[in-house]
């Protein structure tokens, strides 16, 4: 029996279309890395000695585990042929449920914002925005970022339809534009943070503003990396018209980021910053 036969025969005897994952070290290593990362974060935030060192080690371990784990998934999909139609449907369902969980996460922060703004307490002057807070102009950088993010959503949709049409160069061109717009969005938000007239320590307004917009900014960063990986994979011919689940999931995630930003712009930047609410 040749090496190929000894490798392929176990899969030939499989009576179902689902992928039975081989034993992998990455789940337990990722759990350990996250534990180190969170422990280091708590120690750093409370000014413990070596807390920053532990935080950095944990962050590097989490990134390394993610890279190697996702590398294995790409190998299973592209080179080993384990992602059958049923497996791809399961991956899509998993991504959809993940996005729903992210919706619930943002819902919690929006709840905190509306709870504080619709019924401002005496401690913040019984008004919203609180006394002493100068809110940002929604028609400046926030509006520009809205245009940039919506344009990037159109560009990634263009890339998807180009892939379905077999236009390889257009996919690269459109994905490149999407990633460039995402980077510009992040830089604009960084500039906004640097020049903001208030900080995260400025009461409930500062904390809800920075936690919500910062969480969205983190999702933009993750989505940018997601799309960049898809661009590299497309360059190396990993995607076909029929099978490109990774790319579809990246598109879903990016549209989710777009929708969250629209709600964020309308509620926190425009409504919550341009009108005065008295309790």
C-alpha positions as CSV (number, residue, x, y, z in Angstrom):
1,X,0.0,0.0,0.0
2,X,1.4,3.4,-1.0
3,X,1.5,6.4,1.2
4,X,-1.3,8.1,-0.8
5,X,-3.5,5.0,-0.3
6,X,-2.8,4.8,3.4
7,X,-3.8,8.5,3.7
8,X,-6.9,8.5,1.5
9,X,-8.5,5.1,2.4
10,X,-9.8,6.2,5.8
11,X,-11.7,9.0,4.1
12,X,-13.0,6.7,1.4
13,X,-14.6,4.5,4.1
14,X,-16.5,7.5,5.6
15,X,-20.2,7.1,5.2
16,X,-21.3,10.7,5.7
17,X,-20.4,14.1,4.0
18,X,-19.3,15.8,7.2
19,X,-15.7,16.5,8.2
20,X,-14.4,14.7,11.3
21,X,-11.7,17.0,12.5
22,X,-8.3,15.5,13.3
23,X,-6.9,16.0,16.8
24,X,-5.6,19.5,17.1
25,X,-3.5,21.3,19.7
26,X,-4.9,24.7,18.9
27,X,-8.1,24.7,21.0
28,X,-6.3,24.1,24.3
29,X,-3.4,26.3,23.4
30,X,-5.7,29.1,22.4
31,X,-7.6,28.7,25.7
32,X,-4.3,28.9,27.6
33,X,-3.2,32.0,25.6
34,X,-6.5,33.8,26.2
35,X,-6.1,33.1,30.0
36,X,-2.6,34.6,29.9
37,X,-3.8,37.5,27.9
38,X,-6.7,38.3,30.2
39,X,-4.6,37.8,33.3
40,X,-2.0,40.2,31.9
41,X,-4.7,42.7,31.0
42,X,-6.1,42.7,34.6
43,X,-2.6,43.0,36.1
44,X,-1.7,45.8,33.7
45,X,-4.9,47.7,34.4
46,X,-4.3,47.5,38.1
47,X,-0.6,48.6,37.8
48,X,0.9,45.3,39.0
49,X,4.6,44.7,38.3
50,X,5.2,42.9,35.1
51,X,1.6,43.2,34.1
52,X,2.4,44.8,30.8
53,X,4.9,42.0,30.0
54,X,2.3,39.3,30.7
55,X,-0.2,41.2,28.6
56,X,2.2,41.3,25.6
57,X,3.1,37.7,25.9
58,X,-0.6,36.7,26.0
59,X,-1.4,38.9,23.0
60,X,1.4,37.3,21.0
61,X,0.3,33.8,22.0
62,X,-3.3,34.5,21.0
63,X,-2.2,35.9,17.6
64,X,0.1,33.0,17.0
65,X,-2.6,30.4,17.8
66,X,-5.1,32.1,15.6
67,X,-2.7,32.2,12.7
68,X,-1.8,28.5,13.0
69,X,-5.4,27.3,13.6
70,X,-6.8,29.3,10.7
71,X,-3.9,28.0,8.5
72,X,-5.0,24.4,9.3
73,X,-8.6,25.3,8.3
74,X,-7.4,26.8,5.0
75,X,-5.4,23.6,4.3
76,X,-8.5,21.4,5.1
77,X,-10.6,23.5,2.7
78,X,-8.2,24.2,-0.1
79,X,-5.8,21.3,-0.3
80,X,-7.5,18.3,1.5
81,X,-11.0,18.8,0.1
82,X,-12.8,18.3,3.5
83,X,-15.2,21.2,3.0
84,X,-18.1,19.4,1.3
85,X,-21.5,21.2,0.7
86,X,-22.8,20.1,4.1
87,X,-19.6,21.4,5.8
88,X,-19.8,24.7,4.0
89,X,-23.5,25.1,5.1
90,X,-22.4,24.4,8.6
91,X,-19.6,27.0,8.4
92,X,-22.1,29.6,7.1
93,X,-24.5,28.8,9.9
94,X,-21.7,29.2,12.4
95,X,-20.7,32.5,11.0
96,X,-24.3,33.7,11.0
97,X,-24.7,32.7,14.7
98,X,-21.4,34.5,15.5
99,X,-22.7,37.7,13.9
100,X,-25.9,37.4,15.9
101,X,-23.8,37.1,19.1
102,X,-21.9,40.2,18.0
103,X,-25.2,42.0,17.5
104,X,-26.1,41.2,21.1
105,X,-22.8,42.6,22.3
106,X,-23.3,45.9,20.5
107,X,-26.9,45.9,21.7
108,X,-25.6,45.9,25.3
109,X,-23.5,49.0,24.7
110,X,-26.4,50.8,22.9
111,X,-28.6,49.9,25.8
112,X,-26.1,51.6,28.2
113,X,-26.0,54.7,26.0
114,X,-29.8,55.1,25.7
115,X,-30.4,54.2,29.4
116,X,-28.0,57.1,30.3
117,X,-29.1,59.6,27.7
118,X,-32.9,59.2,27.9
119,X,-33.0,59.6,31.7
120,X,-29.9,61.7,32.6
121,X,-29.3,61.6,36.4
122,X,-28.6,64.4,38.8
123,X,-24.9,63.6,39.0
124,X,-24.4,64.6,35.3
125,X,-26.6,67.7,35.6
126,X,-29.9,66.1,34.6
127,X,-29.1,66.9,31.0
128,X,-27.6,65.0,28.0
129,X,-24.9,65.6,26.8
130,X,-23.7,66.1,30.4
131,X,-22.7,69.5,31.6
132,X,-19.1,70.2,30.6
133,X,-19.1,67.8,27.7
134,X,-18.5,69.2,24.2
135,X,-19.8,66.6,21.8
136,X,-18.1,66.0,18.4
137,X,-19.6,67.6,15.3
138,X,-21.4,64.7,13.5
139,X,-21.0,66.4,10.1
140,X,-17.2,66.4,10.2
141,X,-15.1,63.3,10.5
142,X,-18.0,61.0,11.5
143,X,-19.9,61.8,8.3
144,X,-16.7,61.3,6.3
145,X,-16.2,57.9,7.9
146,X,-19.7,57.0,7.2
147,X,-19.2,57.7,3.5
148,X,-15.9,55.8,3.5
149,X,-17.4,52.7,5.2
150,X,-20.4,52.6,3.0
151,X,-18.2,52.9,-0.1
152,X,-16.1,50.1,1.2
153,X,-19.2,48.0,1.5
154,X,-20.1,48.7,-2.1
155,X,-16.5,47.8,-3.1
156,X,-16.6,44.4,-1.4
157,X,-19.9,43.6,-3.0
158,X,-18.3,44.5,-6.3
159,X,-15.5,42.0,-5.5
160,X,-18.0,39.3,-4.7
161,X,-19.9,39.7,-8.0
162,X,-16.7,39.8,-9.9
163,X,-15.6,36.5,-8.4
164,X,-19.0,35.0,-9.4
165,X,-18.4,36.3,-12.9
166,X,-14.9,34.9,-13.1
167,X,-13.2,38.3,-13.3
168,X,-10.1,37.6,-11.3
169,X,-8.4,40.9,-11.8
170,X,-11.5,42.9,-10.9
171,X,-11.7,40.9,-7.6
172,X,-8.2,41.9,-6.7
173,X,-8.8,45.5,-7.7
174,X,-12.1,45.8,-5.7
175,X,-10.8,44.0,-2.7
176,X,-7.7,46.3,-2.7
177,X,-10.0,49.3,-2.7
178,X,-12.0,47.9,0.2
179,X,-8.9,47.3,2.3
180,X,-7.6,50.8,1.5
181,X,-10.8,52.4,2.5
182,X,-10.9,50.4,5.7
183,X,-7.4,51.6,6.6
184,X,-8.4,55.2,5.9
185,X,-11.4,54.8,8.1
186,X,-9.2,53.5,11.0
187,X,-6.8,56.4,10.5
188,X,-9.6,59.0,10.5
189,X,-11.0,57.5,13.7
190,X,-7.5,57.6,15.3
191,X,-7.3,61.3,14.4
192,X,-10.7,61.8,15.9
193,X,-9.7,60.2,19.2
194,X,-6.4,62.2,19.4
195,X,-8.3,65.5,18.9
196,X,-11.4,64.7,20.9
197,X,-12.5,67.3,23.5
198,X,-13.2,64.6,26.1
199,X,-11.7,61.3,27.2
200,X,-13.0,57.9,28.3
201,X,-12.7,59.1,31.9
202,X,-15.3,61.9,31.5
203,X,-18.2,60.2,33.0
204,X,-20.9,58.1,31.4
205,X,-20.8,60.0,28.1
206,X,-17.0,59.4,27.6
207,X,-17.2,55.8,28.7
208,X,-20.2,54.9,26.5
209,X,-18.8,56.8,23.5
210,X,-15.3,55.3,23.6
211,X,-16.4,51.8,24.5
212,X,-19.0,51.7,21.6
213,X,-16.9,53.4,18.9
214,X,-13.8,51.6,20.1
215,X,-15.5,48.2,20.0
216,X,-16.6,49.0,16.4
217,X,-13.1,50.2,15.5
218,X,-11.7,46.8,16.8
219,X,-14.2,45.1,14.5
220,X,-13.1,47.2,11.6
221,X,-9.5,46.1,12.3
222,X,-10.5,42.4,12.4
223,X,-12.6,42.8,9.3
224,X,-9.7,44.5,7.5
225,X,-7.4,41.5,8.4
226,X,-10.1,39.1,7.3
227,X,-10.4,40.8,3.9
228,X,-6.6,41.0,3.5
229,X,-6.4,37.2,4.1
230,X,-9.1,36.7,1.4
231,X,-7.1,38.9,-1.0
232,X,-4.0,36.8,-0.5
233,X,-6.0,33.5,-0.8
234,X,-7.6,34.8,-4.0
235,X,-4.2,35.7,-5.4
236,X,-3.1,32.1,-4.9
237,X,-6.2,30.7,-6.5
238,X,-7.9,29.3,-3.4
239,X,-11.3,30.5,-4.4
240,X,-13.6,29.4,-7.1
241,X,-17.0,30.5,-8.3
242,X,-18.6,27.5,-6.5
243,X,-16.5,27.4,-3.4
244,X,-15.5,30.6,-1.5
245,X,-17.0,30.3,1.9
246,X,-14.2,32.2,3.6
247,X,-14.8,35.1,1.3
248,X,-18.5,35.0,1.8
249,X,-18.1,35.1,5.6
250,X,-15.7,38.0,5.3
251,X,-18.3,39.9,3.2
252,X,-21.1,39.1,5.8
253,X,-18.8,40.4,8.6
254,X,-18.0,43.6,6.7
255,X,-21.6,44.4,6.0
256,X,-22.4,43.8,9.7
257,X,-19.7,46.4,10.5
258,X,-21.3,48.8,8.1
259,X,-24.8,48.4,9.6
260,X,-23.5,48.8,13.1
261,X,-21.7,52.0,12.1
262,X,-24.9,53.5,10.6
263,X,-26.7,52.9,13.9
264,X,-23.7,54.3,15.8
265,X,-23.5,57.4,13.7
266,X,-27.3,58.2,13.9
267,X,-27.6,57.5,17.7
268,X,-24.3,58.5,19.4
269,X,-22.9,61.1,17.0
270,X,-26.0,62.8,15.6
271,X,-28.9,62.2,18.0
272,X,-26.9,61.9,21.2
273,X,-24.6,64.8,20.5
274,X,-26.7,67.4,18.7
275,X,-29.8,67.6,20.9
276,X,-30.2,68.6,24.5
277,X,-32.3,66.2,26.7
278,X,-33.5,67.2,30.2
279,X,-34.7,64.7,32.7
